Amino acid sequence: MRVMKWSMIALAVAAGTSQLAIASSQDESKGFLEDSKLNVKTRMLYFSRDFRNNDRDDEGNRQSRAEETGLGFVGTYESGFTQGTVGVGFDAVGMLGLKLDSGKGRAGTGLFPTALDGRSQDDYSKAGAAAKFRISDTVLKVGDQFTALPVFATDDSRLLPEIAQGGLITSNEIKGLTLHAGRFTSLTAQAETNRDSFRLKEADVLGGTYAITDSLSTSVYYSHVEDHFRKWYGNVNWALPISDKQGLVFDFNIYDTKSIGQNLTGAWVKKADGSNKLDNIAASLSAAYNIGAHTFTLAFQKVSGDGDYAYGVDGGGTVFLANSIARSDFNAEDEKSWQARYDLNFAEYGIPGLTFMTRYARGTDAKTRTTDNGSEWERDIDVKYVLQEGPAKDLSFRVRQATYRSADGVYYGSSSIDELRLIVEYPLSIL
């Protein structure tokens, strides 16, 4: 689950429009070692989940509380490209997760792998590497990699991120246009070291983002996940400046999903004819109004057709919908949901690096295994501060609190959850 995923599309557009037609990226290559980058991100995460009166975790086991603390390290090395017509490079990633606090009765936050006795492992690690090739402004990367495509996006909401294995082509040959084509054959979950955590057979992806103007962009993507589903995704993002300190941003996202092959995903609710095939459309529309330090956002989302909007085997972040927030995605069959959100940037008041966000979302008419007319709501608060200068520049402190309620057990049978995350991150650039 991520928040405001359309902003990644905007970043992709910005990357595309920054390309100059005069000289390609490969023409400006300085060399394999000369353009190398080595970064290490440290993340300490305290995760508390109180199941309140439900007393059950996500798997249905009785547990009144899950509470753990971990320390994670993610080191990434990105080489430059060799000079010449075809540039060759190499990327590598190494990750380590350490358990700082846990207990058998408090495990299950998703921060660590779980042993056979139900306890979280003391530590775990994973690593990967990828070869890359560049011609002009087109890059082919083969091996282990993080992805942020709307139809195949790795998740980074716990201690260590997911990592995918496969090949991906990214092309920026035309100004304002970014194209992607790829095939992925396995995916390593956040709290696992197994390279095939989701038993992914094969996922083919194709699509791109085009900046029609400086303020208007659109995206279209397609994916085919063998024996699960095929998806179409579309996005339109329109930024409308009103004045120097005022503006509107409209964002529309839509997924069309249908089961294919052996239908290993299936729908949450079987139909009267016994079918459990997915055949649905999930769409969201948001409107954000910014005035100075304040941003006010309203969003509406609807799932129609057979089954819920399904994802996971194609990456835990593959849900670029407005109401996919901290705890719930509001993505059940036939569910309608709306959201009201407020953001405050304290830089306008002389405290750069300090931000505040709160939102409320409510969903109705949800069909799940437990109800044909379920409702759910969630309230989130997020406060973050990033040091702007000094020896610890970019060190960040974040508090995320979520309150979730549903009288019908819409979300995995968990009707009442209070969630708290305390996150400290420090990105260190070595090269």
N, C-alpha and C positions, 0 to 999 in steps of 0.2 A: 504494500500500500504506500502510495506517495501522495503528496498534496500539490495541487496546481501543476500537474504534469505538462500542461500545455506550454509552460515557460521553457521547457527543454526544447520544444519545437521552435520557439522564438530564438533560442540560442543557436539552434541549427541553421535557422535562416540568417542570423547575424554572421555565422561562420561562412555561409555561402556568399553573402553579399560583400564580405571583406576581401574576396579573391580579386586580384587584378588581372586583367587580360594581357597586360604587358609582359609579365614573366610568370612562369609556373612555379609552384612550390619546389619541384625537383630542380629547376634551373638555379634556385637560390640555396640549394643544399650546401652545407659547409663540411659535411662528412659524418661518418659513423660515430666517432667519438666526440667530435666538436659540437654536435647538436644533442648530445646525450643529456638525459634528465634522470635524477634519482631522488625519489621522494619517499618519506615515511610518515604515515598518519597514525597517531596514537589516539585511541578512543577508550575512555573509561565509562561504563554504562551501568547504572543502577536501575533495575527494572522490577516494579512491584505491581502485581495484579491481584486485587481483592475481589473474589467471586460473590461477595455479599451473601444474600440468602439462598443463592443457587447452589453453592458448595460443590461445583463441578468445574473441571478444567475443560479445554477444547475437545479432548478425546472422550469426555463423558465420565471420567473417573472422579470420585469424590475427593475434593480438595478445596479447602476454604480460601487458600492463598498461595500464590506463586511469587517468590521474591528471591532475586539473585543479583550479584554484582560481578562484572567481569572487566578485564583489561585486554584490549585488542591492539595488534600492530599489523598494519598493512604497508608493506614496502613495494614500491613499483619502480622498475627501471625501464626507461624508454630510450633506445638508441636513436641517433640520427640516421640518415640514409646516406649510403655511399654515393659519390658523385657519378655522373654519367646519365645516359638516357634512361636506364632502369636503376633506380635506387634500391638497395637492399638494407634491411634493418632487423632488429631483434628487440623484443619486449619480454620482460619477466616480472612475475609477481610472487611474493612470499607473504604468508599470513600466519599469525600466531594468536591464539586466544587462551587467556589464563583465567581460571576461576578464582575470584577473590572471596566470595561468600555465597553459600548455598546450603542446602540440606535436603534430605530425602523427602520431607514433607513440604518443601517449598520449591522443588524443582519444576521444570516445565515452562519456563519463560521463553524458550527458543534461543537462548544465548549459547547453550552448550549441547554437545551430543549427550544422549542419555544412555547410561550403562544398563546391563540386564537387571541390576538390583533396583532400578528406578532412580539412582543418583546421577547427578551431572558429572561428566568427566572433569578431572582437574585441569587438563589442558588439551588442546588439539591444534593441528596446523595443516596447512595446505599450500600448494605452490603450483605454478604453471608458467608456461612460456609460449611465445608465438613468434613466427617469422613474418616479416612484412616486406612488401614490394611496392614501389611507387613509380609510376610513369606520369609525367606532367603533374596534374592535380588529382590523380586517381590512385587510391591505395588499396591493396589487397592484403588482408591480415588473416593468417591461418594459425590456429592454435587456441590457447586459453585467452579469454578476453571478457571485459565488462561491456554490456550493451545497453543502449537507451532508446531502442526503437519502440514505437507504440504497439507493435505486434510481437516483440521479443525484447523484454527489458529485464535485466538482472536486478534483484532487490538488495537494498543495503539498509534495512530498518532494524537490524540487530547488532551484534558485536562485529562479525565479519561478513562481508558481502557474498552473494552468490557469484559464481564464475562459470561462464559458458565455454564449451569447446566446439570449434567449427571454423568456418571461413566467412569473411565479410568483406565486400567491396564497397568503398565509399568514394564517390566521385563528385568533384566540384569544378568540372571543366567549364560549365556555363555559369556566368555571374548570376547569383541569386538562386541557383538550382543545386540542391544536394540530392544525390541519388544513392540508394542502398540496394544491394543484392547479396544474399547470403544463405548458407546452409549450416545448421547446427545439429550435432549428433548426441550431445549429452550436456547435462547441467548439474553443477555441484551446489547443493543447498547451503544456506547460510550456516547452519549449525551441524553440518556433516562434512566428512572428508571423502566420501564415496563420489567418484566422478560421474556416476550415473544415478544420482539420488532420486530422480523422477521417472526413471526408465523411459526416457525420451528416445524414440527411435530415430526420427528425423524431422527437422523443422526447416522449411524453405521460406524465405522472406524476400519481399521485393517492394520497392516504393520510393517515395521521395517527397521533398518539401520545396516549394517554390515561392519566392518573395515576389509577388506581383507588383507591389509598390513598397516604399519604405514602411508603410503602415498596414499593409494587407498581405497575408500569406495563407497558403493552403497546403495540405498534405494528403496524400493517398498512399496506403500501404496494404499489402496482401500477404497472408501467411497460410501455409499448408502444413499442419502438424499431423504426421502419419498416425492413423488409427485413433485420432482424437477429434479434430475439427479443422475447418478452414475459416479464416477471418478476413473481412474487409474492414479497413479503418479509414475514416475521413476526418479532416480538421479544417476549420476556417478560423483565422485569428485576425481581428481588425482593431487596430489602435487608433483612436480618434482624439487628437489633441484639441483642447478647448482654449487653453492659454498656457503661459509658461509654467504654471503650477497646477493646472487642472487637465484632466484627460479621462477618456473612457476606453475600456478594453472589452471587446466582446469575443467570446471564445465558444466554438461549437465543436463537439466531438461525437463521433458515432461509430459503433461496431456492429457488423452483421456477421453472426456466427452460426455455422451449421456443422452437425456431426458428420464424420466420414469414417469409412473403413470399419474397424471393429468397435468403434464408439466407446473407447475405454473411459472417457470422461462421463458421459451420460448426463441426464437431467436430474435435478433434485426431486421432481415430482413426476411420477408416471402418469400418462394419459389414460383415458378410459379404454382405449384400444390396446393398452399394454406397452405402447411405445415409450422409450425414454430418451429419444434423440433430441439434441439441442437444435433449435431453429429459432433464433431470436435476434432482436435489435435492441441495443443499449445505446442511449443517446443522452447528452447533457448540453445545456446552454448556460453560460455564466456571463454576467455583466459586472464589471468593476469600475467604480468611480473613484478617481484619485484627486485629492485636493491638498496640496502641501504635504504634511506628514501623515495624512489620514487616507486610508483606502477602504471603501465600503463595497462589498461584493454580495450579489444575490445569484443563486444558481438553482436550476431545476433539472432533474434527471428522471428518466423513465426507461424501464425494461419491458418490452412487449414480445409476445411469441411464446415458444415452448422452452422451459428451463431458465435457469439463472445465467447471468453473464459469467462464463467459466474462464479461468486462467490458472497459471501455476506451473503446468508442465512446459509452458512457453515463457517462463520467467515470472517471479513473484511481483515484478513491477509492471506487468503488462495489463494495466487497467488505467488508461489515461482518461478518466471520467471525473467530472467536477466534484462529485460527492463520494469519491473514494478517499476517506480521511483516516484518522489515526487508528480507529478500532474497526469500524464497519465500512463496507463498500456500497451499501444500499443497492445491491445488485441482484436481489431475489427475483424470481419470476413474477412478472406483472407489477413489480414495485414502482411506486412513484415517490419521489423524494425532493425536498427543497432544502436550501442552505442559506443562512445569513452569516456573513463573516465581516470582521473588522480588524484592520492592521494599523499599527502605529509605529512610525520610524522616529526615534528620539533624536536623530541627527539634527532635525529642524529645531530642537530645543537645546542644542549644545552638548548632546551626549551621543556622539557618533559610535556606531557599533551595537547600540541597544535597540532591540525591536520587541514588539508585543503583538500577539495575535489571539483572538478568541472567535469561536464560531459555534453555531447551533445548527444541527441538521435533523430532519425528521422524515421517516419513510412510512408509507401506508400501502395497503392492498397487497402485501407480500405473500406469495405462495411458497411454502417450504414443506419439508417432511412432517412438520408438527402443526401446521396451520394453513388454512386457505385464505385468510384475511389478516395477516400479521402486521404489526406496527412496531417501530423502533425509533429511538432518538439518541443523539449523541451530542455532548457539549465538550469542547476542547479549549484548553488554554496553553499558550506557548510563549515563553519568554527566553530570549537569547541575547548574550552579550559577547562581543568579539573585541579583544584588545587591539587597539589601532596602532600602537607604537611600542618601542622598548624591546628588550631582549626576548620577551615572550610574545611578540607581535603575532597575531592570528590565533592565539590561544582562545578558545571559545567555551562558554558555560551556557548550558541550556536546560530548561525545566519544561517538561511536557506533561500535562495532566489531561486525562480523558475520563468522562463519566458516560457510561452506556447503559441503557435500559430498554427492555422489551418484555412485555407480559406474555409473549407468545413463543419465546425462544427462537427468534428469527435467525440470530447469528450463532451457528454451531451449538444450539441448545443452551447458550450462556445468556441468561436473561438479565443479570445485573452485574456489572463490572465497574470497578473504580481502578484506574490505571495511572501509574506515575513513573516517569522516566527522568533520571538526572544524568546528563551527558556532558562530559568534558572531552574536548578534542584539541589536538595540537598537530597541525600539519608542518612537517619540517622538510625544507628543500635542501638537499645535500649537494646536488649538482645543478 
